Amino acid sequence: MRNRKVLIVCVLLALPLSAKAQVPSADQFDAVREQIRRKLKDIPSISVAVARGDRIIWEEGFGLADKENKIAASPHTSYMLGSTSKPITATAVMTLRGRGLVDLERPINDYLGHSKLHSRLGKESEATVRRVLQHMAGLPAYYETFYPDEPDKPLPLDLVIRRYGLLMLPPGERFHYSNLGYAVLGGLIAHVSANSFADFLSNDIFRPLGMNDSFVPDPNHKEDISRRRAVRYAGDGQRLPDYLTPHPPASDIYASAHDLARFGLFHLKAHLADQKPILNDKAIDEMQQSTVPMGKDSYGLGWHIRTGPKGRRHVLHGGASAGLDAQLTLIPEEKLCVVALANSTRRFPGAVTEYVTNAILASLLGGKAEDFPILEPSPKPDVVGLPDSLLGEWTGTVDTHNDPLPVKIRFQSNGKVDVQLASQAKTALTEIRFESSVLTGKMPGDVNTPEAKRRPYDLEWELIHRGETIDGILYAVGRPTARGLRLGYWVQLRQANRER
């Protein structure tokens, strides 16, 4: 009996010690959670996922994916990705390359069926698949949105290529970011695989990688989309209609934070047992290491590459559009993947998903969130001196798929630039910048195409001085309060009178 009493006393004395030992220490992400919750006063929802090594170590949803219906966000809520779609599209192209169906060094026209790219500068044959993947093929920027309360619908890719598929820079000359290029890659995928882009991604990318919340929107199944995804909201909190674009491979793929973490693990070569090896490790390395200059950073095959603190290589892609803000970041050296998704319009600089990503990186790698880089907007244009060879009047045309528009541009020694487009009033350019032979500036005006007239817009010039000619692109760009638009038209000018 005495031994039994001693045993009971020992057990009772041990209980407080055992309970104390089982109290978990503070979660390493608690501070990040608190920062995210503070952001929810401006953002409807944020979903995050963090993977390291070969597993997801944290995933969580915050706020409401659908405010009106009080639907909470979760790690499995699907968000529209914007340009974070591009690494997924590039992975699809590389999958076809791995099957011997695509050669990155061949002209992309070899894989487009009847609709081909045409060149204003350089040769079509030099617009290779690799250069399109790297935004080096010379295609213009391109962006259109189509809302359900409008009569117009997204143009088929064949028609988009006929109207806008013009090489306006010599292929290989410089990095020139283009949604149009990735739309064309979607056409390549469909043509080579004999499937729709959406079906190929579903069957050959999402299912093999276990990305069960991912899809490409089908305008014929809107109810299904609405049940599965986060509603998009404008910066002022207003619910946005379900808009579509003609370039889903560049911007319209949906995925959850959980799915993007699995995608990231695949590109970190984690070799998960429940993922099929749709690419070998050599192809994954090629996507991240075959790069071209992109300002201070570089661009691979569908990936934005930059150097972070302590010289670590960041492999990433962000996404932004009306009602979405996305960020996918890999740190290969640390076998680390961070995903942050939000259903509100991205703001610059320091988008909320970049803010959350950097807070997570700081919590895992040390340092402060502000030590990690963010995507900065272009510097405010400054009026600069124009070279003497540019001064005087230049005349030429702006070519659209309607009639060409005559244009006269006068460059003055005082830095002013006046433009007369067709019969429109002479207008002074604003926000003029001249750097490395490239002149940019803005003005009101009309390019007289039906696509541009769908939105209130202004004109932005992007011209390159090449000695005897000035050539480049005139963009019709939706105003900040308008729905998205960026359409590019070819410009070429020759000097008519030199200023003395």
C-alpha positions as CSV (number, residue, x, y, z in Angstrom):
1,M,0.0,0.0,0.0
2,R,2.8,2.4,0.9
3,N,4.4,1.8,-2.5
4,R,1.1,2.6,-4.2
5,K,0.8,5.9,-2.3
6,V,4.4,6.8,-3.3
7,L,3.6,6.1,-6.9
8,I,0.4,8.3,-6.9
9,V,2.3,11.2,-5.3
10,C,5.1,10.9,-7.9
11,V,2.5,10.9,-10.7
12,L,0.7,13.9,-9.3
13,L,4.0,15.8,-8.9
14,A,4.9,14.9,-12.4
15,L,1.7,16.2,-14.0
16,P,2.4,19.9,-13.8
17,L,5.8,19.3,-15.2
18,S,4.4,17.3,-18.2
19,A,1.7,19.9,-18.9
20,K,4.3,22.6,-18.9
21,A,6.5,20.8,-21.3
22,Q,3.6,20.3,-23.8
23,V,2.7,24.0,-24.1
24,P,3.8,24.9,-27.6
25,S,6.2,27.8,-28.1
26,A,5.0,30.8,-30.1
27,D,4.4,30.0,-33.8
28,Q,7.1,31.5,-36.0
29,F,4.4,32.9,-38.2
30,D,2.4,34.6,-35.4
31,A,3.9,38.0,-36.1
32,V,3.1,37.6,-39.8
33,R,-0.4,36.7,-39.1
34,E,-0.9,39.8,-37.1
35,Q,0.5,41.9,-39.9
36,I,-1.8,40.3,-42.4
37,R,-4.8,40.9,-40.1
38,R,-4.0,44.6,-40.0
39,K,-3.9,44.6,-43.8
40,L,-7.5,43.3,-43.9
41,K,-8.9,46.7,-43.2
42,D,-8.0,47.5,-46.9
43,I,-8.0,44.1,-48.5
44,P,-11.0,41.7,-48.6
45,S,-8.8,38.5,-48.3
46,I,-5.3,37.2,-48.3
47,S,-4.3,33.6,-48.7
48,V,-0.7,32.4,-48.0
49,A,1.3,29.2,-48.3
50,V,4.9,28.5,-47.4
51,A,6.8,25.3,-48.5
52,R,10.3,24.3,-47.5
53,G,12.2,21.2,-48.4
54,D,9.6,18.8,-49.6
55,R,6.5,19.9,-47.7
56,I,4.1,22.8,-47.0
57,I,4.9,24.1,-43.6
58,W,2.2,26.8,-43.3
59,E,-1.0,27.6,-45.3
60,E,-3.8,29.8,-44.2
61,G,-6.6,32.1,-45.5
62,F,-7.5,35.4,-44.0
63,G,-10.6,37.5,-44.6
64,L,-13.4,37.0,-47.1
65,A,-13.2,35.6,-50.6
66,D,-16.7,36.8,-51.2
67,K,-17.8,39.7,-48.9
68,E,-21.4,39.8,-50.0
69,N,-22.0,36.1,-49.3
70,K,-19.6,36.0,-46.3
71,I,-17.5,33.2,-47.8
72,A,-14.2,32.9,-45.9
73,A,-10.9,32.6,-47.8
74,S,-8.9,29.4,-47.3
75,P,-5.6,28.0,-48.7
76,H,-7.8,26.2,-51.3
77,T,-9.6,29.3,-52.5
78,S,-8.8,29.9,-56.2
79,Y,-7.6,33.4,-57.1
80,M,-7.0,34.9,-60.6
81,L,-3.2,35.1,-60.9
82,G,-2.6,37.8,-63.5
83,S,0.9,37.6,-64.8
84,T,1.8,34.9,-62.2
85,S,0.1,32.8,-64.9
86,K,3.3,33.1,-67.1
87,P,5.5,30.5,-65.3
88,I,2.6,28.0,-65.6
89,T,2.3,28.7,-69.4
90,A,6.0,28.4,-69.8
91,T,6.0,25.1,-67.9
92,A,3.4,23.8,-70.4
93,V,5.7,24.9,-73.3
94,M,8.6,23.1,-71.7
95,T,6.6,20.0,-71.2
96,L,5.9,19.9,-74.9
97,R,9.6,20.5,-75.6
98,G,10.4,17.5,-73.3
99,R,8.2,15.3,-75.5
100,G,10.1,16.4,-78.6
101,L,7.2,18.4,-80.0
102,V,8.6,21.9,-79.7
103,D,12.1,23.2,-80.4
104,L,12.8,26.5,-78.5
105,E,15.2,27.6,-81.2
106,R,12.7,27.3,-84.1
107,P,10.5,30.2,-85.1
108,I,7.3,30.3,-83.2
109,N,5.4,30.7,-86.5
110,D,6.3,27.0,-87.2
111,Y,3.8,26.1,-84.4
112,L,0.9,28.5,-85.0
113,G,-1.1,27.0,-87.9
114,H,-2.6,29.6,-90.3
115,S,-2.2,32.7,-88.2
116,K,1.4,33.9,-88.3
117,L,3.4,36.8,-86.7
118,H,4.6,39.4,-89.2
119,S,7.6,41.7,-88.9
120,R,8.0,45.5,-89.3
121,L,11.6,45.2,-88.1
122,G,13.9,42.2,-88.3
123,K,12.9,38.7,-89.6
124,E,9.9,36.6,-88.5
125,S,12.2,33.6,-88.5
126,E,14.2,35.2,-85.6
127,A,11.1,35.3,-83.3
128,T,11.9,31.9,-81.8
129,V,9.9,30.2,-79.1
130,R,12.7,30.9,-76.6
131,R,12.6,34.6,-77.5
132,V,8.8,34.8,-77.0
133,L,9.2,33.0,-73.6
134,Q,11.7,35.7,-72.6
135,H,9.9,38.7,-74.0
136,M,12.7,39.2,-76.6
137,A,10.7,38.6,-79.8
138,G,9.9,42.3,-80.4
139,L,6.1,42.1,-79.8
140,P,4.3,45.1,-78.4
141,A,2.6,45.2,-75.0
142,Y,-1.1,44.2,-75.2
143,Y,-4.0,44.1,-72.7
144,E,-7.7,44.1,-73.1
145,T,-10.6,43.4,-70.7
146,F,-14.2,42.4,-71.5
147,Y,-16.9,42.8,-68.9
148,P,-20.3,41.0,-68.9
149,D,-22.2,44.4,-69.1
150,E,-20.6,45.2,-72.5
151,P,-21.7,43.9,-75.9
152,D,-18.1,43.0,-77.1
153,K,-16.5,39.7,-76.4
154,P,-12.8,38.7,-76.4
155,L,-11.4,38.3,-79.9
156,P,-10.3,34.9,-81.0
157,L,-6.5,34.5,-81.0
158,D,-6.3,34.3,-84.8
159,L,-7.8,37.7,-85.1
160,V,-5.7,39.2,-82.3
161,I,-2.6,37.9,-84.1
162,R,-3.8,39.4,-87.4
163,R,-4.4,42.8,-85.9
164,Y,-1.6,43.1,-83.3
165,G,0.9,40.3,-84.0
166,L,3.5,42.5,-85.5
167,L,7.2,42.4,-84.5
168,M,7.8,46.1,-83.8
169,L,11.4,45.7,-82.5
170,P,14.1,43.5,-84.1
171,P,13.9,40.0,-82.4
172,G,16.6,39.7,-79.8
173,E,17.3,43.4,-79.6
174,R,15.9,44.1,-76.1
175,F,13.5,42.9,-73.4
176,H,10.0,44.1,-74.1
177,Y,7.3,42.7,-71.8
178,S,4.4,41.4,-73.8
179,N,1.1,39.7,-72.8
180,L,0.6,39.2,-76.5
181,G,3.7,36.9,-76.6
182,Y,2.2,34.6,-74.0
183,A,-1.2,34.6,-75.7
184,V,0.7,33.4,-78.8
185,L,2.4,30.7,-76.7
186,G,-1.1,29.5,-75.7
187,G,-1.8,29.2,-79.4
188,L,1.3,27.1,-79.8
189,I,0.2,24.8,-76.9
190,A,-3.2,24.3,-78.4
191,H,-1.9,23.7,-82.0
192,V,0.9,21.3,-81.0
193,S,-1.1,19.3,-78.5
194,A,-4.4,19.3,-80.5
195,N,-6.2,20.3,-77.3
196,S,-7.5,23.6,-76.0
197,F,-5.1,25.6,-73.8
198,A,-7.5,25.0,-70.9
199,D,-7.7,21.3,-71.4
200,F,-3.9,20.9,-71.8
201,L,-3.2,22.7,-68.6
202,S,-5.9,20.7,-66.8
203,N,-4.7,17.3,-68.0
204,D,-1.0,17.8,-68.5
205,I,0.0,20.3,-65.8
206,F,-2.6,20.6,-63.0
207,R,-3.5,16.9,-62.5
208,P,0.0,15.6,-62.7
209,L,1.2,18.1,-60.1
210,G,-1.8,17.7,-57.8
211,M,-3.1,21.2,-58.4
212,N,-6.7,20.4,-57.8
213,D,-7.9,24.0,-57.3
214,S,-6.4,25.3,-60.5
215,F,-8.2,26.0,-63.8
216,V,-8.5,28.3,-66.8
217,P,-11.9,30.1,-66.9
218,D,-14.4,28.9,-69.4
219,P,-16.9,31.7,-70.3
220,N,-19.5,29.0,-71.0
221,H,-19.4,27.8,-67.4
222,K,-19.5,31.0,-65.3
223,E,-21.5,29.5,-62.5
224,D,-18.8,26.8,-61.9
225,I,-16.2,29.6,-61.8
226,S,-18.1,31.7,-59.3
227,R,-18.4,28.8,-56.8
228,R,-14.7,28.1,-56.9
229,R,-12.9,31.4,-56.8
230,A,-12.3,34.6,-54.9
231,V,-14.4,37.5,-56.1
232,R,-12.3,40.4,-57.3
233,Y,-12.7,43.9,-55.8
234,A,-11.5,47.3,-56.9
235,G,-9.2,49.4,-54.7
236,D,-12.2,51.2,-53.3
237,G,-13.8,47.9,-52.2
238,Q,-16.4,47.7,-55.0
239,R,-17.2,44.2,-56.3
240,L,-16.0,43.8,-59.9
241,P,-17.9,41.9,-62.6
242,D,-16.3,38.7,-63.9
243,Y,-14.3,40.1,-66.8
244,L,-12.3,38.1,-69.3
245,T,-9.3,38.9,-71.6
246,P,-8.2,37.5,-75.0
247,H,-4.9,36.4,-73.4
248,P,-5.6,33.8,-70.7
249,P,-2.1,32.2,-70.9
250,A,-0.6,35.6,-69.9
251,S,-3.0,36.6,-67.1
252,D,-6.2,34.6,-66.5
253,I,-5.2,31.3,-64.9
254,Y,-6.7,30.6,-61.5
255,A,-5.0,28.7,-58.6
256,S,-5.0,28.5,-54.9
257,A,-2.2,29.3,-52.5
258,H,-2.0,25.5,-51.8
259,D,-1.7,24.7,-55.5
260,L,1.0,27.4,-56.2
261,A,3.0,26.0,-53.2
262,R,2.9,22.6,-54.9
263,F,3.9,24.2,-58.2
264,G,6.7,25.9,-56.4
265,L,7.9,22.6,-54.8
266,F,8.0,21.0,-58.3
267,H,10.2,23.9,-59.5
268,L,12.4,23.5,-56.5
269,K,12.9,19.9,-57.6
270,A,11.4,18.4,-54.4
271,H,10.4,15.2,-56.3
272,L,7.2,14.6,-54.4
273,A,5.9,11.1,-54.6
274,D,2.4,12.3,-55.6
275,Q,3.6,14.5,-58.4
276,K,4.5,13.2,-61.9
277,P,7.9,14.4,-63.4
278,I,6.4,16.4,-66.2
279,L,9.9,18.2,-66.6
280,N,13.3,16.8,-65.7
281,D,15.6,18.8,-63.4
282,K,17.7,20.0,-66.3
283,A,14.7,21.7,-67.9
284,I,13.7,23.3,-64.5
285,D,17.2,24.7,-64.2
286,E,17.1,26.0,-67.8
287,M,13.9,27.9,-67.0
288,Q,15.6,29.7,-64.1
289,Q,19.1,30.1,-65.5
290,S,18.6,30.9,-69.2
291,T,18.1,34.6,-68.7
292,V,18.1,38.0,-70.5
293,P,18.6,41.4,-69.0
294,M,15.5,43.0,-67.5
295,G,16.5,46.4,-66.1
296,K,18.3,45.7,-62.8
297,D,17.0,42.1,-62.8
298,S,16.7,39.4,-65.4
299,Y,14.1,37.2,-67.0
300,G,14.3,33.5,-67.6
301,L,11.8,31.2,-69.3
302,G,8.6,32.5,-67.7
303,W,10.4,33.5,-64.5
304,H,11.5,36.9,-63.1
305,I,15.0,36.5,-61.6
306,R,16.5,38.9,-59.1
307,T,19.2,38.9,-56.4
308,G,18.0,39.4,-52.8
309,P,19.8,40.0,-49.5
310,K,23.0,38.0,-48.9
311,G,23.2,37.3,-52.7
312,R,20.4,34.8,-52.7
313,R,18.8,34.2,-56.0
314,H,15.0,34.9,-56.1
315,V,13.0,33.1,-58.8
316,L,9.5,34.7,-58.8
317,H,6.6,36.2,-60.7
318,G,4.0,38.8,-59.6
319,G,0.6,39.4,-61.0
320,A,-1.6,42.5,-61.1
321,S,-4.9,43.5,-62.6
322,A,-8.2,44.9,-61.6
323,G,-9.2,43.0,-58.4
324,L,-6.1,40.8,-58.1
325,D,-2.6,40.9,-56.5
326,A,-0.5,37.7,-56.7
327,Q,3.1,36.8,-55.8
328,L,5.0,33.5,-56.1
329,T,8.6,33.5,-54.9
330,L,11.1,30.7,-54.8
331,I,14.5,30.8,-53.0
332,P,16.3,27.8,-54.5
333,E,19.3,28.1,-52.2
334,E,16.9,27.7,-49.2
335,K,14.5,25.2,-50.9
336,L,11.9,27.7,-50.0
337,C,8.6,28.7,-51.7
338,V,6.3,31.6,-50.5
339,V,2.9,32.3,-52.0
340,A,0.6,35.3,-51.3
341,L,-2.7,36.0,-53.1
342,A,-5.2,38.8,-52.6
343,N,-8.5,39.7,-54.3
344,S,-8.0,43.5,-54.5
345,T,-6.3,45.6,-57.1
346,R,-2.5,45.7,-56.7
347,R,-1.0,49.0,-55.5
348,F,2.5,50.2,-56.2
349,P,5.1,50.4,-54.8
350,G,5.0,47.7,-52.2
351,A,2.0,45.6,-53.2
352,V,0.3,43.8,-50.2
353,T,1.4,40.4,-51.5
354,E,5.0,41.6,-51.8
355,Y,4.7,43.0,-48.2
356,V,3.4,39.7,-46.9
357,T,6.0,37.7,-48.9
358,N,8.8,39.8,-47.5
359,A,7.5,39.5,-44.0
360,I,7.5,35.7,-44.3
361,L,11.0,35.7,-45.8
362,A,12.3,37.8,-43.0
363,S,10.7,35.5,-40.4
364,L,12.4,32.5,-42.0
365,L,15.7,33.9,-43.2
366,G,16.4,36.7,-40.8
367,G,16.6,40.4,-41.3
368,K,13.7,42.9,-41.8
369,A,11.0,42.8,-44.4
370,E,12.2,46.0,-45.9
371,D,15.6,44.3,-46.6
372,F,13.9,42.3,-49.3
373,P,13.3,43.8,-52.8
374,I,10.0,44.9,-54.2
375,L,8.9,45.8,-57.7
376,E,9.4,49.5,-58.1
377,P,7.3,51.6,-60.6
378,S,9.2,53.2,-63.4
379,P,10.9,56.5,-62.3
380,K,9.0,59.7,-62.8
381,P,9.9,60.9,-66.3
382,D,12.2,63.9,-66.5
383,V,12.5,66.3,-69.4
384,V,16.0,65.8,-70.8
385,G,18.0,67.4,-73.6
386,L,17.3,66.0,-77.0
387,P,20.3,65.2,-79.3
388,D,20.9,67.6,-82.2
389,S,20.3,64.8,-84.7
390,L,16.7,64.5,-83.5
391,L,15.8,68.2,-83.7
392,G,13.4,69.3,-86.4
393,E,10.3,67.9,-88.0
394,W,9.7,64.2,-88.7
395,T,6.9,62.8,-90.8
396,G,5.4,59.4,-91.3
397,T,2.5,57.2,-90.4
398,V,0.9,55.3,-87.6
399,D,-0.3,51.9,-89.0
400,T,-3.5,50.4,-87.6
401,H,-5.6,47.6,-89.0
402,N,-7.9,50.4,-90.2
403,D,-6.4,53.2,-92.4
404,P,-2.9,54.5,-91.7
405,L,-2.8,57.8,-89.8
406,P,-0.4,60.5,-91.0
407,V,1.7,62.0,-88.2
408,K,4.1,65.0,-87.8
409,I,6.4,65.3,-84.8
410,R,8.6,68.4,-84.1
411,F,11.5,68.1,-81.7
412,Q,12.7,71.5,-80.4
413,S,16.0,72.5,-78.8
414,N,14.2,73.6,-75.7
415,G,13.1,70.0,-75.1
416,K,9.5,70.4,-76.2
417,V,7.9,67.9,-78.6
418,D,4.8,68.8,-80.6
419,V,2.7,66.1,-82.4
420,Q,0.0,66.4,-85.1
421,L,-1.8,63.1,-85.6
422,A,-4.0,63.0,-88.8
423,S,-6.3,66.0,-88.7
424,Q,-6.3,66.3,-84.9
425,A,-5.1,69.5,-83.2
426,K,-1.3,69.9,-82.7
427,T,-0.6,68.6,-79.2
428,A,2.4,68.9,-76.9
429,L,3.8,65.7,-75.4
430,T,4.0,65.5,-71.6
431,E,6.1,63.3,-69.4
432,I,8.9,63.3,-72.0
433,R,11.8,61.0,-71.5
434,F,14.8,60.3,-73.8
435,E,17.2,57.6,-72.7
436,S,19.3,55.1,-74.7
437,S,17.8,56.4,-78.0
438,V,14.3,55.7,-76.7
439,L,11.8,58.5,-76.4
440,T,8.5,58.2,-74.5
441,G,5.7,60.7,-73.9
442,K,2.0,61.0,-73.4
443,M,-0.8,63.0,-75.0
444,P,-4.6,62.9,-75.7
445,G,-5.6,61.7,-79.1
446,D,-7.5,59.2,-81.2
447,V,-6.2,56.2,-83.2
448,N,-9.7,55.6,-84.6
449,T,-9.9,51.8,-84.0
450,P,-13.0,50.2,-82.6
451,E,-11.1,48.3,-79.9
452,A,-9.6,51.5,-78.6
453,K,-12.9,53.3,-78.7
454,R,-14.3,50.8,-76.1
455,R,-12.6,52.8,-73.4
456,P,-11.6,56.4,-72.5
457,Y,-7.9,56.4,-73.4
458,D,-4.8,58.5,-73.9
459,L,-1.9,57.9,-76.2
460,E,1.6,56.9,-75.2
461,W,4.6,57.0,-77.6
462,E,7.5,54.6,-77.4
463,L,9.9,55.6,-80.2
464,I,13.5,54.6,-81.0
465,H,15.8,56.9,-82.8
466,R,17.7,54.8,-85.3
467,G,19.6,57.5,-87.3
468,E,17.7,58.1,-90.5
469,T,14.4,56.8,-89.0
470,I,12.4,56.9,-85.9
471,D,10.2,53.9,-85.4
472,G,8.4,52.2,-82.6
473,I,4.9,52.0,-81.0
474,L,2.0,54.2,-80.3
475,Y,-0.2,52.8,-77.5
476,A,-3.8,53.5,-76.8
477,V,-3.9,53.2,-73.0
478,G,-7.0,53.2,-70.8
479,R,-7.1,56.0,-68.3
480,P,-6.6,55.1,-64.7
481,T,-10.3,55.2,-63.9
482,A,-11.2,53.2,-67.0
483,R,-11.3,49.4,-67.5
484,G,-8.0,47.9,-68.7
485,L,-6.7,48.7,-72.2
486,R,-3.2,48.8,-73.9
487,L,-3.1,48.4,-77.7
488,G,0.0,49.0,-79.7
489,Y,0.3,50.4,-83.3
490,W,3.4,50.6,-85.5
491,V,5.0,54.0,-86.1
492,Q,7.8,54.9,-88.6
493,L,9.0,58.5,-89.3
494,R,11.7,60.1,-91.4
495,Q,13.2,63.6,-91.0
496,A,11.5,66.2,-93.2
497,N,13.2,69.4,-91.9
498,R,16.3,69.7,-89.6
499,E,16.2,72.5,-87.0
500,R,19.1,74.9,-87.5
